[in-house]
Amino acid sequence: MEIRDFTIEDHDSVCKIALQSWKVAYLERYSVHQIENINKEWYAIKNHSGIIPHIKNGSLFYKVLIIHNSITGFILGEITIAQLNRLFIDPNFFIMDMGKYYLDYMKNN
């Protein structure tokens, strides 16, 4: 298991995890069509590209979780105001307490 900073090469994997997670977490609130549209907008390549300078200057944290050489989750937040904005885990890894692992990691690092 590895946690490292997001890079633009992670874009496709992060988008896939976000979409899968949204469909599990928000299907009672939004239609599949709405979820897909929200994810297209929020996780557009231009948005991810715009985040990179903020990761590098230390104002944002955006970490990916890698298990068996695959990205299985990500966490994003603002360092300057100590705010967690997003935490998504591949639904196939929900039972492994990866969300708790991520939060413990962020708390201790």
C-alpha positions in Angstrom: 0.0 0.0 0.0 1.3 3.5 -0.9 0.0 7.0 -0.6 1.5 9.7 -2.8 0.7 13.1 -4.3 -1.7 13.2 -7.3 -0.1 13.7 -10.7 -1.9 14.5 -13.9 -1.2 10.9 -15.1 -3.6 9.8 -12.3 -6.5 11.7 -13.9 -8.3 8.7 -15.6 -8.0 6.5 -12.5 -9.3 9.2 -10.1 -12.2 10.0 -12.5 -13.2 6.3 -12.5 -13.1 6.0 -8.7 -15.0 9.2 -8.2 -17.8 8.0 -10.6 -18.0 4.5 -9.0 -18.1 6.0 -5.5 -20.7 8.6 -6.4 -22.9 5.9 -7.9 -22.8 4.0 -4.6 -23.0 7.0 -2.2 -25.4 9.3 -4.0 -27.7 7.2 -6.1 -30.7 7.8 -3.9 -30.1 11.6 -4.2 -29.2 11.9 -7.9 -29.9 10.1 -11.1 -27.1 8.2 -12.8 -27.3 10.9 -15.5 -26.8 13.7 -13.0 -23.9 11.8 -11.3 -22.2 11.4 -14.6 -22.6 15.1 -15.5 -21.4 16.3 -12.1 -18.4 14.0 -12.3 -17.6 15.1 -15.9 -17.5 18.7 -14.7 -15.8 18.4 -11.3 -13.1 16.0 -12.6 -12.4 17.5 -15.9 -8.8 17.4 -17.0 -8.6 21.2 -17.0 -9.6 21.2 -13.3 -7.1 18.6 -12.4 -4.4 20.5 -14.3 -5.3 23.6 -12.4 -4.9 21.8 -9.1 -1.3 20.8 -9.7 0.3 24.2 -8.8 -1.7 24.3 -5.6 -0.3 20.8 -4.6 3.2 22.0 -5.4 2.9 25.2 -3.4 1.4 23.4 -0.4 -2.0 25.0 -0.3 -3.8 21.8 -1.3 -3.3 18.1 -0.5 -4.4 15.7 -3.1 -3.2 12.1 -2.4 -3.9 8.9 -4.2 -4.0 5.5 -2.5 -2.3 2.7 -4.4 -2.9 -1.0 -3.7 -1.4 -3.7 -5.9 -0.1 -1.0 -8.4 -3.6 0.4 -8.9 -5.1 3.6 -7.6 -7.9 2.6 -5.3 -8.8 5.9 -3.7 -8.0 9.6 -3.3 -8.3 12.4 -0.8 -8.3 16.1 -1.5 -8.4 19.1 0.8 -7.2 22.6 1.7 -4.2 22.8 4.0 -4.5 26.5 4.8 -7.9 26.1 6.4 -7.5 22.4 7.4 -10.5 21.3 5.3 -11.2 17.9 3.9 -13.1 18.3 0.6 -13.2 14.8 -0.9 -12.4 11.3 0.2 -13.3 8.6 -2.3 -12.5 4.9 -2.3 -13.1 2.3 -5.0 -16.3 0.6 -3.7 -14.5 -2.8 -4.0 -12.3 -1.7 -1.1 -14.9 -0.3 1.2 -14.7 -3.4 3.5 -11.0 -2.9 4.0 -11.5 0.4 6.0 -9.4 2.3 3.5 -11.2 5.5 4.4 -10.1 5.2 8.0 -6.6 4.3 6.9 -6.5 7.5 4.8 -7.8 9.7 7.6 -5.3 8.3 10.1 -2.5 8.8 7.6 -3.5 12.5 7.0 -3.9 13.1 10.8 -0.4 11.7 11.4 1.5 13.3 8.5 
